[in-house]
Amino acid sequence: MSQTEKVLKFDDREIILIGTAHISQESCNEVKKAVEEKSPDCVAIELDEGRYKSLNNPEDWKNLDIVKVLKANQGFLLLANLVLSGFQRRMGSNVGVKPGDEMRAADNCAKERDIPVAMVDRPIQVTLRRAWAVNSFWGKCKLISALLASAFDKEEVSGEQIENLKNSSEMDSMMKELADYMPVVKKVLIDERDRYLASKIWDCKGKKTLAVLGAGHLPGVEAYLKELAAGKTSSDVSDISEVPPKKVGSKIAGWTIAALIVALIAAGFVYGGITKGAQLLGAWVLWNSALAGLGTIIAFGHPLAVLTAIVGAPFTSLCPLVGVGLFTGLVQATFCKPKVSDMETLQDDLTLKGFYKNRILRVLLVFFLSSLGSSIGTFAAGANFAVVIAEFVKGLFKK
């Protein structure tokens, strides 16, 4: 038995777990061999229906409507998805394997033998949204920095290093690093999905199920399957199948902060006169406009997108429902319309140069950097408010 294979027997059924590295030729070969030799009643694959469709229809990117993505408030989601897939593609290019080839191999091999195939992973949109929703502000910053680092990472990865990812020692080390750096994200990306995968594998029909999973999920999935078999837990995963709704407290807090900012500016005019009021209002407008505009300029946004950022940021920063990135992105997409060639080269352009060359990626870059600039501007203006108010209070005491 391979070190990446686990055979679990529960009364009258058998579940075989095959651990893979997602960009490994050896994993592709192991998966084919396992399906051929084990003759399972069902093959479970670590994919959701959306990724399965994309895997079998790679031309789907050509149907991407960036305007609809932005209007649906999925700009960050698409950006994160593209960065992650681009990182995997770059690693796989060194060994001549595309991301998901081992899943495709399992699917094709099962179909050739008329074996039912089950998609047992949680939708990627839910996973990414949950990872974002449960994070603190600092956690979100760390997540963004990690994504950006992976997007522009040029480090070469050898075939041997990729194969080592299937070894428990290598995986344990990586999981520990992830847990230490971003414990909440690790819980969503790994722990929750271990439970989800195990539950869906458990629900597969037939007495023998072969599940093809990333090697990092093997220990967690095995543990959950044993708990399911012992009746210690339920296969109901509805609690982790959706994005948690925003708590009433956080919604109220968003509007409360906006109201407080407006109140402070108004109080500045009432109690501090035109000078203090103008200082507060100027700080709010200047920081938000300047940094949102700067972010758009760094993204090489259209002049009208830059103007939109400058004019819109002070207002959108007061509204928890929308961000300035929505408007700058839409303006960029309108005046620098993506072409068919941008669709065709989208995944190949996931490099620093490509983000500026590809019009779809540039829209996302404008969306992201203007949003980031506006967020930083909000905090900078808040700090400036504190200084002005402290000076005002100090002056009152002197009187």
N, C-alpha and C positions, 0 to 999 in steps of 0.2 A: 504494500500500500504506500502511495506517495505521501510525503509529509504535508502536502496540501490537500489531502483527501481524508474526510471523516465519515465513517459508516456508523450510523446510529440505528439500533434496532429496538422497536417498541411493540411488544406483543406480536400482532400479525402484520406489522408494516415496517418498512425499512426506508430510511432517509439518508441519502449520500450527499455530502457537501464537498464540492470541488472548489478549492481556493485558487484564485487567479491573480496575476498582475495584469491590469487592464490594457497594457500595450506590450504584450509578450507573445512571441511566436511559439515558445514552448507551451504556454498556457493554451493557445489555440489547438495545438497537437494533443495535449492532455485531455481537453474537453471532448474532442472528436473521439478519441480512444475510449473515454469513459462512457459516452452515449452508446457507442458500438458494442462494448463489452458488457455493460451492465443491463442493457435492454430495459430501461425504466418504463413505468406506466405513464409517467409525466416528467417533463423537463421544466424546472423552474429557473427563470433567468432574472438576474438583478437589473431589471429595467422596468420602467413604467410604460404605459401605453404610448405616451407622447414621445419618449426617447426611442421606443421601439419603432414607431412610425418614421422618425427622423433617421434612424439607423438604416432602414430599408428604403427610404426616399431622400437621399442626401441632397437632391435638387430642391427640397422644400424651402431652403434659404432664399431662393429666387422669388418666392411669394411673400416675403417679409414686407410688411407695411409699417415703416418706422413711425409714421404719424399716428396710426392706430395704437401702436405700442406705447407711445408717450401719453396719448389721451387716456389709455387704460391704466395709467400710473405704473407701468411695468418697465420703465427705463433702467432703473438700477438692477432689476431682475435679469433683463436681457444682457446688460453689460457684464454682470457676474457670470452668467451662463456662458457667454462668449469667451471671457477670459479663462475660465476653467477648461473649456473644451480646447481652446488654443494652446494652453499649457500642455495638455495631454497629447495634442497633435505634434507639438515640437519634440516632446520626449520620444514619441513613437516613431518619428521620422528617422531617428538614429538607428533603429533596428528594423525598419521596413514594415512596421505594423501600425495600422490605424486604430485609434481608440474604439473599443467595442468589438474588435474583430473576433475575440474569443466568444462573445455573446452571439455574434452573427454565426460563428461556427457551430455553436450549440443549437441554435435555431434551425439552421440549414440541415444539420445532421439529423435532428429530430423529425423534421418534415419529410426527409427522404425515407424515414422508417414509419411514417404515419403515427408518430408519438405526439400526443397533445403537449402544447407549450403554454406555460403560465407566466405572466409578467407579475413579479412579486415585490417590486420596489415601490416606495412612495413617490408620487409625482415630484419632480425636481422643483417645480414652482412652490409647492407646499413646503418642502425642506428648506429652500433658500429664504422664503418669507418667514418661516418660523425662526430660522437662525438670526434673521434681522430683528424680528419683533421681540424676541426674548433678551436681546442684548441691551446693555446700558449704553450711554453715549460713548464712554471710553471704549467699551467693547466693540461698538460700531466702527470707531476710528481704527482699532486694531484689525478688524475684519477687512476694512477698505485698504489699509496699508498692506495686508497680506495678499489681497487680490492684485493690487498694483505691482507688488514685488514679483508675483508669479507671471504677470502679464509681460513684464519687460526683462525677465530673467533669461540670460543668455548661456547659462551653464550647460555644458554637454553632459548627457547621461548615457553611460555605456549599457550594452545589453546585459552584462553581468550584474550591474547595479540594479537594473530593472528586475531581473530574476531574483535577486536577493530580497526584493520587497515581499516575496512570498514566504520568507523565513520568519518564524515567530519572533526571533530576537530583534530583527530589523523592524518588524511591525510594532512590537511592544515599545521599542524606543521612539518610533514616530508618534504612536498614540499618546505616550507619556508627554512628549514635547507639545503636542496639540492640547492635551488636557491642562498642562501648566500654563500655556500661553493664552488659550481661549477656552476655559472649562465649559462655558455655556454653549459655545459652538460645537465643541466635541460631543456634548450631550445630545444636541439636535442631529448633527451629521452622522454620528456613530451609534450612540446608545439607543436613541429612539428608532433609528433605522434597523438596528439589530433586532429589536422587538418586533417591528413591523414586518421585516423579512421572515422572521421565524413564524409569525402568526399566519402569513400568507402561504408559506411553505407547508405548514401544518394543515391548512385547509385544502391543499391540492388533492385531487381524486387519485385513487389507485393505492396499491399496497407498496409500490416502490417508486420513490420520487428522487430524482437527481437534481440537485440545485447548484447552479453555477454562480458563485459570488466572488467579490473581491476578497483576497486573503485576509484583510484586516477585519472582516466581519465574522470570520469562522468561530472564534472563541465565544463571542457574544451570542451569535445565532444558536450555537450548540447549547449554550447554557439555557437560553429561553425555550428551546425545543424540549429539553429535559424537564423544565418546569411545567410546560404544557402537558407533557405526557403524564406527569405525576399529579396533574390537576391542581397545581399550586397557583396557576394564573390562567386567565382567559385569553382566547384568541381575538377578542374584541379590541380593536385599536382605533376606535372612533375618536378617542381623546387626543390622538396625535396625528389624525388624518386631515386636519384642517388648520388654517392659520388662526391662532388665538385672537379673538376680537380685542380691540383696544379697551382697556378698563375705563369705566366712567371717570375715575379719578384722573387718569392721564389726559382724557379729553377735556375735562374741566380745567386741568392744569395748563393745557395749551392756550385756551382762551383767557384764562386768568392772567397768565404772563403777558399776553398781548394787551389786555386791558390795563395791567399795571404799568406797562411801558407808556401807553397813551396818557394814563393818569399822571405819571411822573413828569412827562413833557408839559402837560397842562398845568401841573402844580408849579413847575419851574417858571412859567409865565406869570402865574397868579401871585406867587410868594417871592419870586426872585427877580421879577421884572423881565423886560424884554431880553436883557443880556443873558441871564441864566436860562431862560426858556429857549432862546436861540442856540445857546451852547448845547443843550440837550437834544433839541431837534436836529441841529447840524451834525452832532455826533452820530445820531441814528442814521440819518440820510447818507452822510459821508462814508461811514464804515461799510454799510450795506451796499451802497452803489459802487464804491471804489473797488471793493474786493470781488463782488459779483461780476463787475465789468472787467476786472483784471483776469479773472478766471476764464471768461469768454474770449478775451484777447489771447491768452496763452493757448487756448484751443483753436486759435486762428478762425474764430467765428466771423460770420458776415457782419459788416458794420451795423446793420439794423438789429442783429442779434445782440451786439455789444450795447447798443442804445437801449434795447429792451431790458437787458440786465441792469443797466444803470438806473433806468426809470422805474422798473418793476420791483427790484429787490427790497426797497424800504417798505413797500406795501405787502408783498407776499410774505415777508418775514413776520408780519403781524397776523397772518392767516394760517392756522394749522392744517387747513384742507389742501392747499396747493403750494408749490414751491416755484421759485423763479425759473428753475430748470425746465419746467413744462413749457413755458412761453419762449424761452431762448431756443430750446430744441425745436419747437414748431416753426419759429421764424427761420432758423437755420435750414430746416428741411424744406421750407417753402421757397426760399431764395437760392438755395444750393441743392436742387432736387437730386436725389440719388439716381444713378443710371443703372441699366441692366448689368453692366460690367461690374458695378459695385456689389451687386447681389452675387454675381458669379465668383468673385474673388474674396468674399467676406471673411471666410475662415482662414484663408491664406494671408490676409492682411493684418492679422492680429499681432502686430509688432509696433514699436514706437513710431516708425516711419509710416506704417500702414494706417494707424489711427488718423494721421493727417492727410493721407492720400485718398483713402476710401471715404466717400461721402456719408455713408451710413454710420461708419464708426466716428466720423467727425461730428455728426449730429449727437451721438451718445457722449462724445468728449465735451462738447459744448454744454449739453445737459448736465453732465456730472460736475465739471469744473465751475460752472456758474452757480450751481447748487452748493458746492463746497465753499466757494467764496462767500456766498450769502450767509451760510451758517457760521463761518469764522467771523464775518462782519457783525453778526448779531451778538456774539460773545464779546467781541472787541468793543462794540457800542455799550454793552452792559457794563463792562469794566470802566469805560469812560464815564458812564452815568454815576457809578459809585464814587469816582474821584470828584466830579462836579458837586454831587450831593454832600459829600464829606466836607468839601471846602465851604459850601453854603452853611451847613450846620455849624461848622467851626466859627464862621463869621458871626452867626447869631449869638453864640456863647460869648464872643469877645464884646459884643454890644451890651 
